[in-house]
Amino acid sequence: MLQNISYNRPAIKRKINTEVGKTFTLLERMKLNGTGSPKLHITAASIDIHNLLILDKYTNTCNVEMRPNGIIVMFRSLLETYALIIPYHKLTLYKGKAEEYSIYRDNYFIKVKADKPAIHKFFRKIIDYKADNAPTNIEDL
């Protein structure tokens, strides 16, 4: 779900909290060694997101926030902040090239450059957290 989160709208906050959960508590954030990514440079995006990104001349960057039930990918365009809300059951992460990650949800995707070890470490943290907190599959029983 792609949302404009520039303004304080309680209805949108409720939607986000029901999709991916409320933010982690301070103690949980310290146990996870942080829940936010470093600045990520966008290399490609789906058509809806691309149409928002080309509206200004600035470099296309985003950041990712972990939540208990999903992630939020946030980026800016024309002084507005947009968020791609992705619950873990709809999240698909690919590592295509050596230094590029692809984040997918249904028909939305964002590809980001991973040229620093901290970025690889953060995506590994997302994958591990998703695996540890996923519901048990029938095949596992």
C-alpha positions in Angstrom: 0.0 0.0 0.0 1.5 3.3 -1.1 0.5 6.2 1.1 1.3 9.9 1.5 2.4 10.3 5.1 3.4 14.0 5.0 0.6 15.1 7.2 -0.6 13.9 10.6 -3.7 12.0 9.7 -5.0 9.5 12.4 -6.8 7.4 9.8 -3.6 6.7 7.8 -1.7 6.0 11.1 -4.3 3.4 12.1 -4.0 1.8 8.6 -0.2 1.6 8.9 -0.4 0.2 12.5 -2.9 -2.5 11.5 -0.8 -3.6 8.5 2.7 -3.6 10.0 2.2 -3.0 13.8 3.3 -0.1 16.0 6.9 0.9 16.3 9.2 -1.2 18.4 9.8 -0.1 22.0 13.1 1.4 23.0 14.2 -1.8 24.6 13.3 -3.9 21.5 15.2 -1.4 19.3 18.3 -1.7 21.5 18.1 -5.5 21.3 17.9 -5.4 17.5 20.7 -2.8 17.3 18.4 -0.4 15.5 15.4 -0.7 13.3 16.2 1.9 10.6 18.3 1.6 7.5 21.1 3.9 6.4 20.3 6.1 3.4 19.6 3.9 0.4 19.9 5.1 -3.3 17.1 4.0 -5.5 18.2 2.5 -8.8 14.8 1.4 -10.2 11.2 1.4 -9.2 7.8 0.3 -10.3 5.8 2.7 -12.6 3.7 4.3 -9.8 6.7 5.0 -7.6 8.8 6.1 -10.6 6.2 8.6 -11.6 6.5 10.2 -8.2 10.3 10.2 -8.1 10.7 12.0 -11.5 8.7 15.0 -10.4 11.8 16.6 -8.8 15.5 16.9 -9.8 16.9 15.6 -6.5 18.7 12.2 -6.1 16.2 9.4 -5.4 16.9 8.1 -1.9 14.8 6.1 0.6 15.1 4.5 4.0 13.5 1.4 5.5 12.0 1.1 8.9 11.4 -2.3 10.5 8.1 -2.9 12.4 7.0 -6.0 14.3 4.8 -7.2 11.3 6.5 -5.7 8.3 8.6 -2.9 6.9 8.0 0.7 5.7 10.0 2.1 2.8 9.9 5.9 2.9 11.0 8.3 0.2 10.4 12.0 -0.6 9.2 13.7 -3.8 8.2 17.4 -4.1 8.4 18.1 -0.4 5.9 15.2 0.3 6.9 12.0 2.1 5.5 8.7 0.7 5.6 5.3 2.4 5.3 1.8 0.8 3.9 -0.3 3.6 4.8 -4.0 3.3 3.7 -6.7 5.8 6.1 -9.6 6.1 3.7 -12.0 4.4 3.7 -9.9 1.3 7.4 -8.9 1.4 9.8 -10.4 -1.1 13.5 -9.5 -1.0 15.8 -10.3 -3.9 19.5 -9.8 -4.2 19.9 -9.5 -7.9 23.3 -8.0 -8.6 26.2 -8.1 -6.2 25.3 -4.6 -4.9 21.6 -4.3 -5.4 18.5 -5.4 -3.4 15.0 -5.5 -4.8 12.0 -5.0 -2.4 8.7 -6.2 -3.7 5.1 -6.0 -2.6 2.4 -7.1 -5.1 2.8 -4.8 -8.1 5.2 -2.3 -6.3 9.0 -2.7 -6.2 12.0 -0.6 -5.4 15.6 -1.5 -6.2 18.3 0.0 -4.0 22.1 0.1 -4.3 23.9 -1.7 -1.5 27.5 -0.5 -1.8 28.3 -0.4 2.0 28.5 -3.3 4.4 26.0 -1.7 6.8 23.3 -2.0 4.1 24.0 -5.7 3.6 23.9 -6.2 7.4 20.5 -4.3 7.6 18.9 -6.5 4.9 20.3 -9.6 6.6 18.6 -8.4 9.8 15.2 -8.0 8.0 15.5 -11.5 6.5 16.4 -13.0 9.9 13.7 -11.2 11.7 11.1 -12.2 9.1 12.2 -15.9 9.3 12.2 -15.9 13.2 8.8 -14.4 13.5 7.0 -16.1 10.6 4.0 -18.3 11.5 4.7 -22.0 11.4 4.1 -23.7 8.0 2.1 -26.9 7.7 5.1 -28.5 6.0 7.2 -27.8 9.1 5.0 -29.9 11.4 
